Amino acid sequence: MGMFVHFFIAFTAASIYYAIGHRMSAFIDYSLFSGIVYGSADHLVMSRIIVPRSAAPKREFSAKPSSPS
């Protein structure tokens, strides 16, 4: 189930990016900038909406990299 949900979310995000790219030529003309903006928006949606509603354990944000276990 987790693998299905992961691919569903990834495919949905890619489909939205593709659809926006066909409607707005600026997305294609400035692909690096639009990719950064879309990636940031995707990260915010995942970290602020999707993950908090999942069963993932809650943890504090830290800019320090985690050590391997």
VOBA-1610 file (N, C-alpha, C; in pm, whole numbers, padded with zeros to 5 digits, always signed):
BEGIN
Met+00083-00119+00000Met+00000+00000+00000Met+00087+00126+00000Gly+00193+00124+00081Gly+00281+00240+00088Gly+00346+00271-00045Met+00388+00167-00115Met+00450+00187-00245Met+00350+00245-00345Phe+00228+00197-00342Phe+00124+00250-00430Phe+00099+00397-00402Val+00085+00433-00275Val+00059+00572-00238Val+00176+00660-00278His+00299+00614-00258His+00417+00690-00296His+00415+00721-00445Phe+00394+00619-00528Phe+00392+00641-00671Phe+00272+00722-00716Phe+00159+00708-00648Phe+00042+00789-00681Phe+00071+00936-00657Ile+00130+00969-00543Ile+00163+01109-00512Ile+00266+01162-00611Ala+00370+01085-00640Ala+00474+01129-00733Ala+00416+01149-00874Phe+00333+01055-00919Phe+00273+01066-01052Phe+00178+01186-01059Thr+00104+01210-00953Thr+00013+01324-00949Thr+00090+01455-00956Ala+00198+01467-00879Ala+00280+01588-00881Ala+00341+01610-01020Ala+00391+01505-01082Ala+00449+01516-01216Ala+00342+01553-01319Ser+00223+01499-01304Ser+00113+01530-01397Ser+00071+01677-01385Ile+00067+01728-01263Ile+00032+01869-01243Ile+00138+01959-01307Tyr+00266+01926-01287Tyr+00374+02003-01347Tyr+00363+02000-01500Tyr+00335+01884-01555Tyr+00321+01867-01701Tyr+00204+01951-01752Ala+00090+01946-01683Ala-00028+02022-01726Ala-00002+02172-01720Ile+00063+02217-01614Ile+00094+02360-01603Ile+00191+02401-01713Gly+00287+02316-01744Gly+00385+02347-01848Gly+00323+02365-01985His+00215+02292-02013His+00149+02308-02142His+00060+02430-02148Arg+00015+02478-02035Arg-00072+02596-02033Arg+00006+02727-02022Met+00122+02722-01960Met+00202+02843-01939Met+00339+02826-02007Ser+00361+02900-02113Ser+00486+02885-02186Ser+00607+02929-02103Ala+00586+03014-02003Ala+00696+03057-01918Ala+00755+02940-01842Phe+00676+02840-01812Phe+00726+02720-01744Phe+00829+02648-01829Ile+00810+02652-01959Ile+00904+02586-02050Ile+01022+02678-02080Asp+00995+02808-02099Asp+01102+02903-02131Asp+01200+02920-02016Tyr+01152+02918-01893Tyr+01236+02934-01774Tyr+01228+02806-01690Ser+01269+02696-01748Ser+01250+02566-01685Ser+01325+02550-01553Leu+01445+02605-01542Leu+01520+02593-01417Leu+01448+02667-01305Phe+01408+02791-01331Phe+01337+02870-01230Phe+01204+02805-01194Ser+01128+02763-01294Ser+00997+02703-01265Ser+01012+02569-01193Gly+01118+02495-01223Gly+01143+02370-01151Gly+01174+02393-01005Ile+01252+02498-00977Ile+01283+02532-00838Ile+01157+02576-00764Val+01077+02659-00828Val+00953+02707-00766Val+00857+02590-00742Tyr+00841+02503-00842Tyr+00750+02391-00827Tyr+00801+02291-00724Gly+00931+02267-00723Gly+00988+02177-00622Gly+00969+02230-00482Ser+00984+02362-00465Ser+00961+02423-00334Ser+00815+02411-00293Ala+00724+02435-00387Ala+00581+02421-00358Ala+00546+02277-00323Asp+00604+02183-00397Asp+00579+02041-00369Asp+00630+02004-00230His+00748+02053-00195His+00803+02026-00062His+00713+02083+00048Leu+00664+02205+00029Leu+00577+02265+00130Leu+00447+02187+00145Val+00387+02145+00035Val+00263+02066+00042Val+00289+01935+00116Met+00400+01869+00082Met+00430+01741+00147Met+00458+01759+00296Ser+00540+01858+00331Ser+00581+01873+00470Ser+00474+01936+00559Arg+00386+02017+00501Arg+00285+02086+00583Arg+00147+02023+00577Ile+00116+01943+00472Ile-00018+01888+00459Ile-00017+01735+00460Ile+00061+01673+00373Ile+00057+01528+00356Ile+00117+01454+00474Val+00241+01483+00509Val+00310+01410+00616Val+00243+01427+00752Pro+00198+01547+00791Pro+00131+01558+00921Pro+00003+01474+00932Arg-00061+01443+00819Arg-00183+01362+00822Arg-00155+01213+00809Ser-00028+01178+00797Ser+00008+01037+00783Ser+00042+00978+00920Ala+00080+00852+00921Ala+00117+00784+01045Ala+00266+00798+01074Ala+00335+00885+00999Ala+00479+00904+01022Ala+00501+00965+01160Pro+00606+00921+01231Pro+00632+00977+01364Pro+00665+01126+01355Lys+00618+01200+01453Lys+00644+01344+01458Lys+00787+01367+01503Arg+00854+01464+01442Arg+00989+01499+01483Arg+01013+01647+01457Glu+01103+01703+01533Glu+01137+01844+01520Glu+01226+01864+01399Phe+01214+01981+01336Phe+01300+02014+01223Phe+01441+02041+01271Ser+01537+01990+01197Ser+01677+02016+01228Ser+01753+02028+01096Ala+01833+02134+01084Ala+01914+02151+00964Ala+02038+02063+00968Lys+02068+02008+01086Lys+02185+01921+01100Lys+02152+01784+01041Pro+02242+01728+00958Pro+02214+01595+00900Pro+02206+01487+01008Ser+02119+01391+00985Ser+02106+01282+01082Ser+02220+01184+01064Ser+02261+01123+01172Ser+02370+01025+01164Ser+02313+00889+01126Pro+02388+00811+01048Pro+02340+00678+01010Pro+02331+00586+01132Ser+02230+00501+01134Ser+02215+00410+01249Ser+02283+00280+01226
//
